[in-house]
Amino acid sequence: MTDFTLAAEVPAKDASTVILLRDSDAGPEVFLQRRVAGMAFAGGMTVFPGGGVDPQDAVAEVAWAGQPVSWWAERFGVDEGKAKALVCAAVRETFEECGVLLAGPTADTVVADTSGYAQARKQLEAREFSFSEFLARENLVLRADLLRPWANWVTPVGEHRRYDTRFFVAAAPAGQIADGATSEAAEADWQTPAAAVADWTRGHTMLLPPTWSQLTAIGEFAAVADVLAAEPEIPVILPTLYQEDGQLRVRFPNQEPYYAAGAHPWGKR
């Protein structure tokens, strides 16, 4: 077994990922997207909605409902500027990537139908204006209270693109429809964690270790409310690359079931 090394370490960019949840007769379901093949990062992989923090997320002036920025900073172990950027990016990316908007006309309401914002969604994805400008124009309050901090994974050293990703969980608001109408997704659907892992085990999809790990963890809960109430510890998980039997693998906590299922590095078969 040989550790993988790279001469120059690429800095990890901050990113936010949101695990959208809804209840079903079979337990909680998660919203997943298969990224377009050929993308520079995680092309062809099945992932949760999310993406990199935009510089404007850190300076966004938004009406805010929920725990203060200082609470988020403590939970993720970052300064308040970064905490604000991460939460704003989480809400923005979720809207851009699947049309779910965690915002409402007041601090205790949420938009029931986002179809009227379809054009704005496209413009946001194209960076024609900022998310804070969109919220202000539509008189919407960012509902940070609908999010919960969940995990923190960093792309291994050795990758050409690296992200320091904070995972959030959130229940999909009633009435809103999650979709795959984004340039980054080839397809999208709701699945129970067990079904998603089973698809991967059969070789029908590809899961990165962070995605597999979150699916495995959420699969232990009986309902969405239980996930939202969990309050997990959030250590920084930095996997490492190594070679074994001529194959590149990823070393990460509780990896044994991942490789026992016959997964090649990064879930490829």
C-alpha positions, 0 to 999 in steps of 0.5 A: 500500500503506497500513499499518493503524493503530488508536488504542489497542493491545490488549495481547496475552495469553499463549497456548500452541498444540501441534502434535500429530504422528504418522507415516504412510506419507505422512510426518508428519501434524498434528492440526487442528481447525476452530473453531466459526464465530462465535467471538470469535477465529479463528471458522471457522479451521482451527487446532492445539489451544491457547488462552490461559494461565490465571492458575493455570498460572503457580502450578501445583504439579505433578510435572515431568519433562523440561528444567527451567523455566529451560531453557524460559525461555531458549528462549522468552526469558521469565522462569521464571514465564511459562515454567512457565505456557506449558508447563502451558497447552500440556499443559492445553489439549491435553488439554481440546481433543483429549483427548491428555494429555502426562502419566503415572504416572511420569517415564518413562511416559505415560497409555495411555488417557485415556477414564477422564478424560472427566468431568475433561476437561469439568470442566477446560474449565469451570474447575471445578478447576485442572489442577494439582489434576487431576494431583495427584488422579490422581498424574500427572507432567507430561511436559514432555520430550514437548514441544519449543519451535517458534515464537512469533507475536503477533497483529497490532496492530489486532485486537480480540483479541490473543495472544502465542502460543508454538507447541510440537510433540509426538508423540501418545502411543501408544494415545491418541486425539485427538478434537474433543470440545470446545465450540470445535471443529466438526470435527477430523482428522489430515492431512499438512501438504501435504493441509491446505495443498491444502484451503486452496488449494482454498478448503475451509478457512481458515488464518491465516498462523501456521498456514499457516507452521507447516504449510509448515515441518513439511511439509519433514520426513520423520518426526516424529523429525526434527521433534522433533530440529530445535531451530529458532530462535524469533524473535518474529514480529509481523505487521502489517496493511496495505491493498492494492488495497482489501483488508486483508492481513497482512505476515509473513516469507515471505508470498509463497507465501501470497498467490501461492496466491490467499489473501485476508486471514486465508485467507478467499476 
